[in-house]
Amino acid sequence: MNKALDRDKTNAAIFDGQGSKQRVATHHLSFDSYYPAWDAKWEELYGYDPERAKELLTEAGFPNGFEVRENLFTLSSVPEQPDFMEAAAGM
């Protein structure tokens, strides 16, 4: 799913370009616990590549994709969360 997410597009559309990339959940790059080596292979392994995302779906037995259901919810620190989740489901 990571390869299907256009983070730059959602950042521009939903967060007005003010969002920052968080490679690992709960570990923002400004935190002391952040391990910079995570960045080295991020694009190769998880970066936006819709063609590769489609190939991976086909390899997994879902050549036509699959339905995604989400429970949309708001976080107090990210009121845009439902909009992002809906965009992610569409991608």
Biopython code that builds the backbone (N, CA, C, O; Angstrom):
import numpy as np
from Bio.PDB.StructureBuilder import StructureBuilder

atoms = [
    (1, "MET", "N", (0.823, -1.188, 0.000)),
    (1, "MET", "CA", (0.000, 0.000, 0.000)),
    (1, "MET", "C", (0.870, 1.256, 0.000)),
    (1, "MET", "O", (0.501, 2.271, -0.592)),
    (2, "ASN", "N", (2.012, 1.189, 0.657)),
    (2, "ASN", "CA", (2.886, 2.366, 0.690)),
    (2, "ASN", "C", (3.208, 2.875, -0.706)),
    (2, "ASN", "O", (3.220, 4.084, -0.941)),
    (3, "LYS", "N", (3.467, 1.964, -1.626)),
    (3, "LYS", "CA", (3.859, 2.364, -2.976)),
    (3, "LYS", "C", (2.712, 3.025, -3.739)),
    (3, "LYS", "O", (2.951, 3.696, -4.743)),
    (4, "ALA", "N", (1.486, 2.850, -3.286)),
    (4, "ALA", "CA", (0.325, 3.453, -3.944)),
    (4, "ALA", "C", (-0.008, 4.844, -3.393)),
    (4, "ALA", "O", (-0.849, 5.544, -3.957)),
    (5, "LEU", "N", (0.631, 5.241, -2.322)),
    (5, "LEU", "CA", (0.305, 6.517, -1.671)),
    (5, "LEU", "C", (1.185, 7.655, -2.186)),
    (5, "LEU", "O", (2.406, 7.640, -2.031)),
    (6, "ASP", "N", (0.542, 8.626, -2.793)),
    (6, "ASP", "CA", (1.256, 9.816, -3.257)),
    (6, "ASP", "C", (1.265, 10.827, -2.109)),
    (6, "ASP", "O", (0.391, 11.689, -2.012)),
    (7, "ARG", "N", (2.258, 10.704, -1.255)),
    (7, "ARG", "CA", (2.333, 11.541, -0.060)),
    (7, "ARG", "C", (2.508, 13.027, -0.386)),
    (7, "ARG", "O", (1.985, 13.884, 0.326)),
    (8, "ASP", "N", (3.232, 13.328, -1.444)),
    (8, "ASP", "CA", (3.414, 14.734, -1.816)),
    (8, "ASP", "C", (2.077, 15.356, -2.228)),
    (8, "ASP", "O", (1.787, 16.502, -1.883)),
    (9, "LYS", "N", (1.276, 14.601, -2.961)),
    (9, "LYS", "CA", (-0.025, 15.101, -3.409)),
    (9, "LYS", "C", (-0.968, 15.306, -2.222)),
    (9, "LYS", "O", (-1.644, 16.331, -2.135)),
    (10, "THR", "N", (-1.015, 14.340, -1.317)),
    (10, "THR", "CA", (-1.896, 14.493, -0.166)),
    (10, "THR", "C", (-1.397, 15.587, 0.769)),
    (10, "THR", "O", (-2.202, 16.299, 1.368)),
    (11, "ASN", "N", (-0.098, 15.729, 0.901)),
    (11, "ASN", "CA", (0.445, 16.808, 1.726)),
    (11, "ASN", "C", (0.009, 18.164, 1.174)),
    (11, "ASN", "O", (-0.405, 19.045, 1.927)),
    (12, "ALA", "N", (0.104, 18.322, -0.138)),
    (12, "ALA", "CA", (-0.281, 19.592, -0.757)),
    (12, "ALA", "C", (-1.784, 19.838, -0.641)),
    (12, "ALA", "O", (-2.207, 20.946, -0.309)),
    (13, "ALA", "N", (-2.589, 18.812, -0.911)),
    (13, "ALA", "CA", (-4.041, 18.979, -0.961)),
    (13, "ALA", "C", (-4.696, 19.062, 0.418)),
    (13, "ALA", "O", (-5.634, 19.835, 0.615)),
    (14, "ILE", "N", (-4.212, 18.282, 1.356)),
    (14, "ILE", "CA", (-4.879, 18.180, 2.655)),
    (14, "ILE", "C", (-4.185, 18.990, 3.739)),
    (14, "ILE", "O", (-4.845, 19.588, 4.588)),
    (15, "PHE", "N", (-2.864, 19.013, 3.715)),
    (15, "PHE", "CA", (-2.114, 19.687, 4.775)),
    (15, "PHE", "C", (-1.498, 21.000, 4.322)),
    (15, "PHE", "O", (-0.653, 21.570, 5.013)),
    (16, "ASP", "N", (-1.922, 21.476, 3.162)),
    (16, "ASP", "CA", (-1.441, 22.748, 2.624)),
    (16, "ASP", "C", (0.089, 22.775, 2.522)),
    (16, "ASP", "O", (0.716, 23.822, 2.685)),
    (17, "GLY", "N", (0.676, 21.602, 2.248)),
    (17, "GLY", "CA", (2.122, 21.513, 2.078)),
    (17, "GLY", "C", (2.921, 21.606, 3.361)),
    (17, "GLY", "O", (4.147, 21.699, 3.318)),
    (18, "GLN", "N", (2.246, 21.583, 4.511)),
    (18, "GLN", "CA", (2.946, 21.772, 5.778)),
    (18, "GLN", "C", (3.249, 20.471, 6.523)),
    (18, "GLN", "O", (3.836, 20.496, 7.605)),
    (19, "GLY", "N", (2.851, 19.347, 5.950)),
    (19, "GLY", "CA", (3.107, 18.067, 6.602)),
    (19, "GLY", "C", (4.573, 17.678, 6.480)),
    (19, "GLY", "O", (5.281, 18.151, 5.591)),
    (20, "SER", "N", (5.013, 16.826, 7.370)),
    (20, "SER", "CA", (6.382, 16.318, 7.290)),
    (20, "SER", "C", (6.318, 14.807, 7.172)),
    (20, "SER", "O", (5.358, 14.185, 7.626)),
    (21, "LYS", "N", (7.333, 14.214, 6.567)),
    (21, "LYS", "CA", (7.349, 12.774, 6.376)),
    (21, "LYS", "C", (7.796, 12.079, 7.652)),
    (21, "LYS", "O", (8.770, 12.468, 8.297)),
    (22, "GLN", "N", (7.056, 11.049, 7.987)),
    (22, "GLN", "CA", (7.370, 10.254, 9.159)),
    (22, "GLN", "C", (7.578, 8.826, 8.671)),
    (22, "GLN", "O", (6.611, 8.129, 8.362)),
    (23, "ARG", "N", (8.809, 8.394, 8.599)),
    (23, "ARG", "CA", (9.144, 7.090, 8.022)),
    (23, "ARG", "C", (8.662, 5.925, 8.868)),
    (23, "ARG", "O", (8.274, 4.888, 8.330)),
    (24, "VAL", "N", (8.681, 6.081, 10.172)),
    (24, "VAL", "CA", (8.272, 5.025, 11.085)),
    (24, "VAL", "C", (7.267, 5.616, 12.070)),
    (24, "VAL", "O", (7.513, 6.663, 12.669)),
    (25, "ALA", "N", (6.134, 4.935, 12.231)),
    (25, "ALA", "CA", (5.094, 5.432, 13.131)),
    (25, "ALA", "C", (5.665, 5.733, 14.510)),
    (25, "ALA", "O", (6.447, 4.952, 15.052)),
    (26, "THR", "N", (5.283, 6.827, 15.052)),
    (26, "THR", "CA", (5.662, 7.342, 16.379)),
    (26, "THR", "C", (7.113, 7.810, 16.469)),
    (26, "THR", "O", (7.553, 8.214, 17.546)),
    (27, "HIS", "N", (7.874, 7.767, 15.365)),
    (27, "HIS", "CA", (9.266, 8.229, 15.390)),
    (27, "HIS", "C", (9.469, 9.334, 14.356)),
    (27, "HIS", "O", (9.887, 9.071, 13.228)),
    (28, "HIS", "N", (9.178, 10.541, 14.739)),
    (28, "HIS", "CA", (9.405, 11.673, 13.842)),
    (28, "HIS", "C", (10.906, 11.906, 13.730)),
    (28, "HIS", "O", (11.652, 11.655, 14.677)),
    (29, "LEU", "N", (11.339, 12.381, 12.585)),
    (29, "LEU", "CA", (12.788, 12.568, 12.364)),
    (29, "LEU", "C", (13.420, 13.579, 13.317)),
    (29, "LEU", "O", (14.646, 13.633, 13.422)),
    (30, "SER", "N", (12.629, 14.367, 14.003)),
    (30, "SER", "CA", (13.189, 15.310, 14.976)),
    (30, "SER", "C", (13.426, 14.670, 16.352)),
    (30, "SER", "O", (14.044, 15.289, 17.219)),
    (31, "PHE", "N", (12.943, 13.446, 16.559)),
    (31, "PHE", "CA", (13.088, 12.772, 17.847)),
    (31, "PHE", "C", (14.470, 12.133, 17.963)),
    (31, "PHE", "O", (15.040, 11.682, 16.969)),
    (32, "ASP", "N", (14.995, 12.098, 19.168)),
    (32, "ASP", "CA", (16.287, 11.445, 19.411)),
    (32, "ASP", "C", (16.244, 9.964, 19.056)),
    (32, "ASP", "O", (17.267, 9.387, 18.687)),
    (33, "SER", "N", (15.074, 9.345, 19.162)),
    (33, "SER", "CA", (14.948, 7.915, 18.883)),
    (33, "SER", "C", (14.938, 7.602, 17.391)),
    (33, "SER", "O", (14.949, 6.433, 17.005)),
    (34, "TYR", "N", (14.917, 8.634, 16.550)),
    (34, "TYR", "CA", (14.879, 8.415, 15.106)),
    (34, "TYR", "C", (16.213, 7.882, 14.619)),
    (34, "TYR", "O", (17.265, 8.395, 15.003)),
    (35, "TYR", "N", (16.181, 6.866, 13.783)),
    (35, "TYR", "CA", (17.375, 6.205, 13.254)),
    (35, "TYR", "C", (17.530, 6.632, 11.795)),
    (35, "TYR", "O", (16.788, 6.137, 10.946)),
    (36, "PRO", "N", (18.460, 7.527, 11.470)),
    (36, "PRO", "CA", (18.589, 8.062, 10.117)),
    (36, "PRO", "C", (18.767, 7.021, 9.014)),
    (36, "PRO", "O", (18.445, 7.293, 7.858)),
    (37, "ALA", "N", (19.267, 5.847, 9.348)),
    (37, "ALA", "CA", (19.449, 4.802, 8.331)),
    (37, "ALA", "C", (18.118, 4.356, 7.731)),
    (37, "ALA", "O", (18.096, 3.768, 6.650)),
    (38, "TRP", "N", (16.993, 4.634, 8.430)),
    (38, "TRP", "CA", (15.688, 4.284, 7.880)),
    (38, "TRP", "C", (15.458, 4.996, 6.547)),
    (38, "TRP", "O", (14.757, 4.480, 5.676)),
    (39, "ASP", "N", (16.042, 6.165, 6.395)),
    (39, "ASP", "CA", (15.845, 6.943, 5.170)),
    (39, "ASP", "C", (16.551, 6.338, 3.958)),
    (39, "ASP", "O", (16.116, 6.543, 2.825)),
    (40, "ALA", "N", (17.618, 5.606, 4.181)),
    (40, "ALA", "CA", (18.469, 5.134, 3.093)),
    (40, "ALA", "C", (17.714, 4.313, 2.050)),
    (40, "ALA", "O", (17.933, 4.493, 0.852)),
    (41, "LYS", "N", (16.845, 3.429, 2.479)),
    (41, "LYS", "CA", (16.140, 2.557, 1.530)),
    (41, "LYS", "C", (14.651, 2.862, 1.433)),
    (41, "LYS", "O", (13.907, 2.119, 0.794)),
    (42, "TRP", "N", (14.213, 3.942, 2.057)),
    (42, "TRP", "CA", (12.781, 4.251, 2.080)),
    (42, "TRP", "C", (12.185, 4.320, 0.678)),
    (42, "TRP", "O", (11.199, 3.640, 0.395)),
    (43, "GLU", "N", (12.761, 5.121, -0.194)),
    (43, "GLU", "CA", (12.196, 5.291, -1.530)),
    (43, "GLU", "C", (12.156, 3.975, -2.288)),
    (43, "GLU", "O", (11.160, 3.666, -2.942)),
    (44, "GLU", "N", (13.215, 3.208, -2.209)),
    (44, "GLU", "CA", (13.271, 1.923, -2.912)),
    (44, "GLU", "C", (12.199, 0.956, -2.399)),
    (44, "GLU", "O", (11.516, 0.311, -3.194)),
    (45, "LEU", "N", (12.053, 0.857, -1.095)),
    (45, "LEU", "CA", (11.137, -0.106, -0.515)),
    (45, "LEU", "C", (9.690, 0.376, -0.444)),
    (45, "LEU", "O", (8.767, -0.410, -0.658)),
    (46, "TYR", "N", (9.482, 1.673, -0.144)),
    (46, "TYR", "CA", (8.140, 2.155, 0.156)),
    (46, "TYR", "C", (7.710, 3.384, -0.635)),
    (46, "TYR", "O", (6.548, 3.783, -0.553)),
    (47, "GLY", "N", (8.608, 3.992, -1.394)),
    (47, "GLY", "CA", (8.307, 5.237, -2.094)),
    (47, "GLY", "C", (7.202, 5.092, -3.132)),
    (47, "GLY", "O", (6.915, 3.991, -3.601)),
    (48, "TYR", "N", (6.591, 6.210, -3.482)),
    (48, "TYR", "CA", (5.473, 6.242, -4.423)),
    (48, "TYR", "C", (5.883, 5.692, -5.776)),
    (48, "TYR", "O", (6.775, 6.225, -6.437)),
    (49, "ASP", "N", (5.224, 4.624, -6.174)),
    (49, "ASP", "CA", (5.486, 3.975, -7.458)),
    (49, "ASP", "C", (4.225, 3.198, -7.830)),
    (49, "ASP", "O", (4.150, 1.993, -7.588)),
    (50, "PRO", "N", (3.226, 3.877, -8.418)),
    (50, "PRO", "CA", (1.948, 3.225, -8.684)),
    (50, "PRO", "C", (2.051, 2.013, -9.610)),
    (50, "PRO", "O", (1.284, 1.061, -9.468)),
    (51, "GLU", "N", (2.978, 2.041, -10.541)),
    (51, "GLU", "CA", (3.133, 0.873, -11.426)),
    (51, "GLU", "C", (3.619, -0.341, -10.641)),
    (51, "GLU", "O", (3.123, -1.451, -10.836)),
    (52, "ARG", "N", (4.584, -0.131, -9.761)),
    (52, "ARG", "CA", (5.078, -1.243, -8.934)),
    (52, "ARG", "C", (3.995, -1.709, -7.971)),
    (52, "ARG", "O", (3.886, -2.902, -7.687)),
    (53, "ALA", "N", (3.191, -0.770, -7.465)),
    (53, "ALA", "CA", (2.083, -1.139, -6.577)),
    (53, "ALA", "C", (1.128, -2.088, -7.298)),
    (53, "ALA", "O", (0.677, -3.075, -6.717)),
    (54, "LYS", "N", (0.818, -1.794, -8.560)),
    (54, "LYS", "CA", (-0.059, -2.666, -9.349)),
    (54, "LYS", "C", (0.593, -4.029, -9.582)),
    (54, "LYS", "O", (-0.075, -5.061, -9.509)),
    (55, "GLU", "N", (1.886, -4.030, -9.860)),
    (55, "GLU", "CA", (2.598, -5.301, -10.040)),
    (55, "GLU", "C", (2.542, -6.140, -8.768)),
    (55, "GLU", "O", (2.324, -7.351, -8.823)),
    (56, "LEU", "N", (2.741, -5.488, -7.621)),
    (56, "LEU", "CA", (2.709, -6.205, -6.353)),
    (56, "LEU", "C", (1.325, -6.786, -6.078)),
    (56, "LEU", "O", (1.204, -7.897, -5.562)),
    (57, "LEU", "N", (0.277, -6.026, -6.425)),
    (57, "LEU", "CA", (-1.080, -6.548, -6.258)),
    (57, "LEU", "C", (-1.290, -7.781, -7.125)),
    (57, "LEU", "O", (-1.860, -8.774, -6.673)),
    (58, "THR", "N", (-0.833, -7.717, -8.361)),
    (58, "THR", "CA", (-0.969, -8.858, -9.269)),
    (58, "THR", "C", (-0.208, -10.062, -8.728)),
    (58, "THR", "O", (-0.718, -11.183, -8.740)),
    (59, "GLU", "N", (1.020, -9.827, -8.251)),
    (59, "GLU", "CA", (1.825, -10.909, -7.681)),
    (59, "GLU", "C", (1.151, -11.537, -6.465)),
    (59, "GLU", "O", (1.320, -12.726, -6.196)),
    (60, "ALA", "N", (0.385, -10.727, -5.732)),
    (60, "ALA", "CA", (-0.295, -11.216, -4.529)),
    (60, "ALA", "C", (-1.646, -11.856, -4.847)),
    (60, "ALA", "O", (-2.335, -12.337, -3.947)),
    (61, "GLY", "N", (-2.026, -11.862, -6.137)),
    (61, "GLY", "CA", (-3.278, -12.498, -6.523)),
    (61, "GLY", "C", (-4.464, -11.557, -6.615)),
    (61, "GLY", "O", (-5.608, -12.011, -6.644)),
    (62, "PHE", "N", (-4.216, -10.249, -6.664)),
    (62, "PHE", "CA", (-5.282, -9.257, -6.759)),
    (62, "PHE", "C", (-5.064, -8.353, -7.968)),
    (62, "PHE", "O", (-4.845, -7.153, -7.800)),
    (63, "PRO", "N", (-5.120, -8.903, -9.190)),
    (63, "PRO", "CA", (-4.824, -8.092, -10.378)),
    (63, "PRO", "C", (-5.789, -6.923, -10.591)),
    (63, "PRO", "O", (-5.448, -5.948, -11.260)),
    (64, "ASN", "N", (-6.989, -7.023, -10.023)),
    (64, "ASN", "CA", (-7.978, -5.954, -10.158)),
    (64, "ASN", "C", (-8.133, -5.148, -8.879)),
    (64, "ASN", "O", (-9.111, -4.420, -8.706)),
    (65, "GLY", "N", (-7.170, -5.282, -7.991)),
    (65, "GLY", "CA", (-7.246, -4.569, -6.720)),
    (65, "GLY", "C", (-8.219, -5.249, -5.772)),
    (65, "GLY", "O", (-8.615, -6.393, -5.994)),
    (66, "PHE", "N", (-8.600, -4.550, -4.723)),
    (66, "PHE", "CA", (-9.548, -5.077, -3.749)),
    (66, "PHE", "C", (-10.199, -3.921, -3.028)),
    (66, "PHE", "O", (-9.702, -2.795, -3.049)),
    (67, "GLU", "N", (-11.310, -4.208, -2.393)),
    (67, "GLU", "CA", (-12.053, -3.184, -1.666)),
    (67, "GLU", "C", (-11.358, -2.886, -0.345)),
    (67, "GLU", "O", (-10.893, -3.790, 0.349)),
    (68, "VAL", "N", (-11.297, -1.613, -0.014)),
    (68, "VAL", "CA", (-10.711, -1.185, 1.253)),
    (68, "VAL", "C", (-11.803, -0.536, 2.085)),
    (68, "VAL", "O", (-12.474, 0.390, 1.631)),
    (69, "ARG", "N", (-11.974, -1.020, 3.287)),
    (69, "ARG", "CA", (-12.933, -0.414, 4.220)),
    (69, "ARG", "C", (-12.150, 0.176, 5.379)),
    (69, "ARG", "O", (-11.237, -0.446, 5.922)),
    (70, "GLU", "N", (-12.526, 1.370, 5.734)),
    (70, "GLU", "CA", (-11.841, 2.042, 6.833)),
    (70, "GLU", "C", (-12.855, 2.649, 7.784)),
    (70, "GLU", "O", (-13.933, 3.073, 7.370)),
    (71, "ASN", "N", (-12.509, 2.685, 9.037)),
    (71, "ASN", "CA", (-13.260, 3.446, 10.014)),
    (71, "ASN", "C", (-12.572, 4.799, 10.109)),
    (71, "ASN", "O", (-11.468, 4.908, 10.643)),
    (72, "LEU", "N", (-13.223, 5.814, 9.594)),
    (72, "LEU", "CA", (-12.627, 7.151, 9.632)),
    (72, "LEU", "C", (-12.745, 7.717, 11.035)),
    (72, "LEU", "O", (-13.796, 7.621, 11.669)),
    (73, "PHE", "N", (-11.662, 8.304, 11.512)),
    (73, "PHE", "CA", (-11.669, 8.892, 12.847)),
    (73, "PHE", "C", (-10.761, 10.110, 12.859)),
    (73, "PHE", "O", (-9.853, 10.243, 12.039)),
    (74, "THR", "N", (-11.025, 10.978, 13.792)),
    (74, "THR", "CA", (-10.234, 12.195, 13.937)),
    (74, "THR", "C", (-9.311, 12.050, 15.137)),
    (74, "THR", "O", (-9.723, 11.579, 16.197)),
    (75, "LEU", "N", (-8.071, 12.454, 14.965)),
    (75, "LEU", "CA", (-7.140, 12.548, 16.086)),
    (75, "LEU", "C", (-7.102, 13.999, 16.521)),
    (75, "LEU", "O", (-7.179, 14.899, 15.683)),
    (76, "SER", "N", (-6.985, 14.238, 17.802)),
    (76, "SER", "CA", (-6.974, 15.622, 18.266)),
    (76, "SER", "C", (-5.830, 16.423, 17.664)),
    (76, "SER", "O", (-5.951, 17.631, 17.464)),
    (77, "SER", "N", (-4.725, 15.755, 17.377)),
    (77, "SER", "CA", (-3.577, 16.459, 16.819)),
    (77, "SER", "C", (-3.589, 16.495, 15.290)),
    (77, "SER", "O", (-2.799, 17.216, 14.681)),
    (78, "VAL", "N", (-4.484, 15.719, 14.667)),
    (78, "VAL", "CA", (-4.561, 15.672, 13.200)),
    (78, "VAL", "C", (-6.035, 15.651, 12.780)),
    (78, "VAL", "O", (-6.561, 14.600, 12.415)),
    (79, "PRO", "N", (-6.697, 16.805, 12.833)),
    (79, "PRO", "CA", (-8.114, 16.828, 12.443)),
    (79, "PRO", "C", (-8.334, 16.473, 10.972)),
    (79, "PRO", "O", (-9.458, 16.168, 10.573)),
    (80, "GLU", "N", (-7.282, 16.509, 10.170)),
    (80, "GLU", "CA", (-7.378, 16.160, 8.749)),
    (80, "GLU", "C", (-7.329, 14.650, 8.516)),
    (80, "GLU", "O", (-7.424, 14.199, 7.375)),
    (81, "GLN", "N", (-7.185, 13.875, 9.573)),
    (81, "GLN", "CA", (-7.017, 12.429, 9.452)),
    (81, "GLN", "C", (-8.093, 11.759, 8.591)),
    (81, "GLN", "O", (-7.738, 10.950, 7.734)),
    (82, "PRO", "N", (-9.391, 12.050, 8.772)),
    (82, "PRO", "CA", (-10.391, 11.399, 7.911)),
    (82, "PRO", "C", (-10.182, 11.713, 6.422)),
    (82, "PRO", "O", (-10.363, 10.834, 5.579)),
    (83, "ASP", "N", (-9.810, 12.930, 6.097)),
    (83, "ASP", "CA", (-9.556, 13.282, 4.703)),
    (83, "ASP", "C", (-8.374, 12.497, 4.150)),
    (83, "ASP", "O", (-8.423, 12.012, 3.019)),
    (84, "PHE", "N", (-7.317, 12.370, 4.941)),
    (84, "PHE", "CA", (-6.152, 11.609, 4.501)),
    (84, "PHE", "C", (-6.501, 10.141, 4.317)),
    (84, "PHE", "O", (-6.109, 9.527, 3.325)),
    (85, "MET", "N", (-7.235, 9.577, 5.265)),
    (85, "MET", "CA", (-7.600, 8.162, 5.185)),
    (85, "MET", "C", (-8.466, 7.894, 3.956)),
    (85, "MET", "O", (-8.307, 6.867, 3.296)),
    (86, "GLU", "N", (-9.373, 8.803, 3.649)),
    (86, "GLU", "CA", (-10.220, 8.636, 2.481)),
    (86, "GLU", "C", (-9.378, 8.721, 1.190)),
    (86, "GLU", "O", (-9.589, 7.947, 0.256)),
    (87, "ALA", "N", (-8.435, 9.655, 1.149)),
    (87, "ALA", "CA", (-7.552, 9.761, -0.004)),
    (87, "ALA", "C", (-6.715, 8.501, -0.159)),
    (87, "ALA", "O", (-6.546, 8.004, -1.272)),
    (88, "ALA", "N", (-6.188, 7.979, 0.945)),
    (88, "ALA", "CA", (-5.368, 6.768, 0.899)),
    (88, "ALA", "C", (-6.183, 5.587, 0.374)),
    (88, "ALA", "O", (-5.678, 4.795, -0.422)),
    (89, "ALA", "N", (-7.416, 5.462, 0.805)),
    (89, "ALA", "CA", (-8.268, 4.363, 0.326)),
    (89, "ALA", "C", (-8.497, 4.476, -1.171)),
    (89, "ALA", "O", (-8.562, 3.463, -1.868)),
    (90, "GLY", "N", (-8.618, 5.688, -1.667)),
    (90, "GLY", "CA", (-8.833, 5.893, -3.095)),
    (90, "GLY", "C", (-7.610, 5.595, -3.940)),
    (90, "GLY", "O", (-7.732, 5.255, -5.117)),
    (91, "MET", "N", (-6.458, 5.720, -3.359)),
    (91, "MET", "CA", (-5.214, 5.459, -4.108)),
    (91, "MET", "C", (-4.942, 3.985, -4.167)),
    (91, "MET", "O", (-3.944, 3.565, -4.752)),
]
sb = StructureBuilder()
sb.init_structure("model")
sb.init_model(0)
sb.init_chain("A")
sb.init_seg("    ")
for serial, (resi, resn, name, xyz) in enumerate(atoms, 1):
    if name == "N":
        sb.init_residue(resn, " ", resi, " ")
    sb.init_atom(name, np.array(xyz, "f"), 0.0, 1.0, " ", f" {name:<3s}", serial, name[0])
structure = sb.get_structure()
